[in-house]
């Protein structure tokens, strides 16, 4: 299984966390990372998105069907994120567009079995692959500055 954990791009400050929108910088970050993803994602990739506006706006840069899921909302548990994707045995690749610290902790949990405080920068992603023998490999770690 391919699991891609994509943190929402740069967002404005605001009191209503769920309503925060992307900044101009964030829209550019999302666009460039989405272009890279479109070149590399399998066609059958399922996209799961936090209901927060900034995550939805990030995901909308992709030309894919989006599935909103409360299990990847701000403050979600890393184990809940992995469960929502079917990790490590989903039949298709899954892309999650969500938040810190959850995504960093989910990457650590998938790789080490512990939800360590790893950081995914705004607009960045971790691409992990679980192999049939149970081994987990890092396929890519990407930031908007690298695309």
KOLKE-370136 format. One record per residue: residue in three letters; x, y, z of N, C-alpha, C in turn; residue number from 0. Coordinates in steps of 0.02 Angstrom, whole numbers. Example, Ala and Ser with C-alpha at 12.3 -4.5 7.8 and 13.67 -1.06 7.14 Angstrom:
<pts>
PT  res    n.xx    n.yy    n.zz   ca.xx   ca.yy   ca.zz    c.xx    c.yy    c.zz    n
PT  Ala     660    -284     390     615    -225     390     660    -165     390    0
PT  Ser     642    -112     354     684     -53     357     645       2     394    1
</pts>
This chain:
<pts>
PT  res    n.xx    n.yy    n.zz   ca.xx   ca.yy   ca.zz    c.xx    c.yy    c.zz    n
PT  Unk      42     -59       0       0       0       0      44      62       0    0
PT  Unk      24     111     -39      55     177     -37      13     223       6    1
PT  Unk      46     255      54      13     303      98      49     369      92    2
PT  Unk      12     421      71      41     487      63       7     533     114    3
PT  Unk      46     564     157      22     608     209      42     679     189    4
PT  Unk      -6     720     169       6     787     143     -23     838     192    5
PT  Unk      20     879     221      -3     931     266     -31     989     225    6
PT  Unk     -86    1019     250    -114    1077     216     -60    1130     207    7
PT  Unk     -69    1171     157     -22    1225     141     -32    1284     190    8
PT  Unk       9    1335     181       9    1394     225     -61    1425     229    9
PT  Unk     -84    1437     291    -151    1463     302    -149    1527     343   10
PT  Unk    -202    1567     336    -208    1628     375    -221    1611     448   11
PT  Unk    -206    1659     491    -223    1653     561    -298    1665     569   12
PT  Unk    -325    1642     625    -396    1655     636    -420    1619     698   13
PT  Unk    -475    1645     726    -503    1615     787    -540    1550     772   14
PT  Unk    -575    1547     716    -611    1487     699    -564    1441     659   15
PT  Unk    -534    1394     694    -483    1351     665    -508    1314     602   16
PT  Unk    -569    1291     603    -596    1253     547    -609    1296     485   17
PT  Unk    -614    1362     494    -630    1407     439    -569    1442     409   18
PT  Unk    -510    1430     437    -450    1464     411    -439    1445     338   19
PT  Unk    -423    1495     297    -414    1485     226    -339    1488     208   20
PT  Unk    -322    1464     150    -253    1468     127    -235    1540     110   21
PT  Unk    -173    1557     122    -145    1621     100    -126    1615      26   22
PT  Unk    -105    1670      -3     -80    1667     -72     -21    1619     -76   23
PT  Unk      24    1624     -27      81    1577     -25      55    1505     -21   24
PT  Unk       5    1493      20     -23    1426      27     -54    1400     -37   25
PT  Unk     -89    1443     -73    -118    1422    -137     -64    1403    -186   26
PT  Unk      -9    1440    -187      48    1423    -231      80    1358    -209   27
PT  Unk      90    1349    -144     118    1286    -118      75    1227    -140   28
PT  Unk      10    1233    -129     -36    1178    -147     -33    1163    -222   29
PT  Unk     -32    1215    -262     -30    1206    -335      32    1167    -356   30
PT  Unk      91    1187    -330     153    1156    -352     159    1084    -327   31
PT  Unk     140    1072    -265     143    1003    -239      92     960    -275   32
PT  Unk      32     987    -289     -18     949    -326       6     930    -395   33
PT  Unk      41     975    -429      68     959    -495     118     902    -490   34
PT  Unk     160     902    -438     207     847    -429     169     782    -415   35
PT  Unk     119     786    -371      81     726    -354      45     698    -415   36
PT  Unk      16     741    -456     -20     716    -516      27     676    -562   37
PT  Unk      90     693    -563     138     656    -605     157     589    -574   38
PT  Unk     147     580    -508     172     521    -474     119     476    -442   39
PT  Unk      61     502    -427      10     462    -394     -20     410    -441   40
PT  Unk     -33     350    -416     -71     303    -457    -141     331    -472   41
PT  Unk    -169     314    -529    -234     340    -549    -289     322    -500   42
PT  Unk    -283     265    -467    -334     241    -421    -328     269    -350   43
PT  Unk    -284     316    -338    -273     342    -271    -337     371    -242   44
PT  Unk    -352     351    -181    -409     378    -143    -383     438    -103   45
PT  Unk    -419     494    -104    -399     555     -70    -447     568     -11   46
PT  Unk    -419     567      50    -457     579     111    -436     647     138   47
PT  Unk    -484     690     153    -470     759     170    -504     778     236   48
PT  Unk    -467     815     277    -496     845     336    -552     893     316   49
PT  Unk    -603     900     358    -656     948     343    -635    1021     352   50
PT  Unk    -576    1035     378    -553    1104     387    -544    1137     318   51
PT  Unk    -564    1199     312    -562    1235     248    -493    1233     217   52
PT  Unk    -441    1246     256    -373    1249     229    -351    1181     200   53
PT  Unk    -373    1127     230    -356    1061     202    -395    1048     138   54
PT  Unk    -458    1065     137    -498    1056      76    -471    1098      20   55
PT  Unk    -451    1161      34    -422    1204     -18    -357    1175     -44   56
PT  Unk    -317    1147       0    -254    1115     -22    -270    1057     -69   57
PT  Unk    -316    1014     -48    -333     954     -88    -365     972    -154   58
PT  Unk    -402    1027    -157    -435    1047    -219    -386    1065    -274   59
PT  Unk    -322    1074    -258    -272    1086    -309    -262    1023    -352   60
PT  Unk    -283     966    -326    -279     903    -364    -342     895    -406   61
PT  Unk    -335     863    -463    -393     847    -505    -417     777    -488   62
PT  Unk    -441     768    -426    -462     703    -401    -528     710    -362   63
PT  Unk    -563     655    -354    -621     653    -309    -594     656    -238   64
PT  Unk    -627     695    -196    -606     704    -126    -658     675     -80   65
PT  Unk    -635     643     -26    -679     613      24    -663     645      91   66
PT  Unk    -708     686     117    -699     718     181    -709     667     236   67
PT  Unk    -665     668     287    -669     619     341    -650     652     407   68
PT  Unk    -694     650     456    -682     679     522    -621     647     557   69
PT  Unk    -602     586     537    -547     551     569    -479     583     554   70
PT  Unk    -477     632     508    -415     667     492    -420     742     508   71
PT  Unk    -469     760     550    -478     829     572    -420     852     616   72
PT  Unk    -415     918     628    -365     942     675    -373     907     743   73
PT  Unk    -318     885     771    -319     852     836    -335     778     833   74
PT  Unk    -344     750     774    -358     679     768    -300     637     795   75
PT  Unk    -316     578     817    -264     532     841    -229     501     781   76
PT  Unk    -163     493     784    -126     463     728    -153     393     710   77
PT  Unk    -171     354     760    -197     287     746    -263     291     708   78
PT  Unk    -304     342     722    -367     350     686    -355     368     612   79
PT  Unk    -304     409     600    -286     425     530    -266     362     493   80
PT  Unk    -222     323     523    -201     261     489    -259     213     479   81
PT  Unk    -303     208     529    -361     164     522    -407     188     465   82
PT  Unk    -416     254     458    -459     281     405    -432     264     335   83
PT  Unk    -367     254     330    -337     238     265    -335     164     250   84
PT  Unk    -345     123     301    -338      51     292    -266      27     296   85
PT  Unk    -222      70     322    -151      53     330    -143      -9     372   86
PT  Unk    -100     -55     351     -55     -55     294     -80     -96     234   87
PT  Unk    -145    -114     235    -168    -163     186    -222    -138     138   88
PT  Unk    -232     -74     130    -283     -50      84    -266     -73      13   89
PT  Unk    -317     -87     -27    -304    -113     -94    -280     -60    -144   90
PT  Unk    -281       3    -124    -261      57    -168    -218     107    -129   91
PT  Unk    -185     151    -165    -148     206    -132    -198     253     -99   92
PT  Unk    -177     282     -43    -220     330      -8    -179     392       8   93
PT  Unk    -207     450      -9    -178     515       6    -221     548      59   94
PT  Unk    -190     568     115    -225     603     169    -201     675     168   95
PT  Unk    -249     722     168    -232     793     174    -257     815     242   96
PT  Unk    -209     830     287    -226     844     355    -180     894     389   97
PT  Unk    -165     880     453    -136     930     497     -79     902     539   98
PT  Unk     -40     949     565      11     936     616     -21     946     684   99
PT  Unk      -1     911     734      53     862     735      33     792     713  100
PT  Unk     -32     783     698     -58     717     683     -21     682     626  101
PT  Unk      -9     717     570      22     683     513      93     661     528  102
PT  Unk     131     702     562     199     682     581     198     622     627  103
PT  Unk     152     622     675     146     566     721     122     503     684  104
PT  Unk      78     511     635      54     454     596     111     424     554  105
PT  Unk     153     466     525     211     441     488     257     401     534  106
PT  Unk     270     429     593     313     394     642     281     328     663  107
PT  Unk     216     329     676     181     268     697     185     214     643  108
PT  Unk     176     234     581     180     186     526     250     157     518  109
PT  Unk     301     197     530     370     175     520     401     142     581  110
PT  Unk     382     164     641     417     140     701     371     104     751  111
PT  Unk     306     112     741     259      84     789     244     130     848  112
PT  Unk     275     190     847     264     239     901     247     306     870  113
PT  Unk     198     343     899     179     409     872     227     463     896  114
PT  Unk     286     463     868     338     512     887     323     581     860  115
PT  Unk     350     634     890     334     703     868     373     725     807  116
PT  Unk     363     691     750     396     710     688     357     767     656  117
PT  Unk     394     807     618     365     868     589     356     861     513  118
PT  Unk     297     879     490     284     887     418     272     961     407  119
PT  Unk     314     995     367     306    1067     357     242    1082     317  120
PT  Unk     219    1144     321     160    1164     284     169    1150     209  121
PT  Unk     120    1116     182     123    1098     111     167    1038      96  122
PT  Unk     201    1011     146     246     954     136     210     888     140  123
PT  Unk     246     835     122     216     768     124     267     714     139  124
PT  Unk     242     660     165     279     597     174     243     544     132  125
PT  Unk     281     506      92     253     452      52     284     388      79  126
PT  Unk     242     344     106     264     281     134     235     223      94  127
PT  Unk     270     167      94     244     107      60     253      47     106  128
PT  Unk     199      10     115     204     -53     152     210    -108     100  129
PT  Unk     260    -150     110     272    -205      63     238    -268      89  130
PT  Unk     231    -317      45     196    -379      62     229    -415     121  131
PT  Unk     294    -406     130     329    -440     185     324    -401     251  132
PT  Unk     286    -345     252     278    -305     313     328    -249     320  133
PT  Unk     378    -247     278     426    -192     280     393    -128     257  134
PT  Unk     410     -72     290     385      -6     271     444      35     247  135
PT  Unk     436      65     188     490     105     160     466     176     148  136
PT  Unk     512     223     151     498     292     135     510     301      61  137
PT  Unk     459     320      24     465     331     -48     488     402     -61  138
PT  Unk     459     450     -24     477     521     -35     460     561      27  139
PT  Unk     499     612      39     483     665      87     492     729      48  140
PT  Unk     438     766      42     437     823      -4     414     886      33  141
PT  Unk     444     942      14     419    1007      37     403    1049     -25  142
PT  Unk     362    1100     -18     347    1142     -76     410    1173    -107  143
PT  Unk     460    1186     -67     522    1216     -93     560    1169    -140  144
PT  Unk     546    1104    -137     582    1055    -178     549    1043    -246  145
PT  Unk     489    1069    -256     455    1057    -321     458    1118    -365  146
</pts>
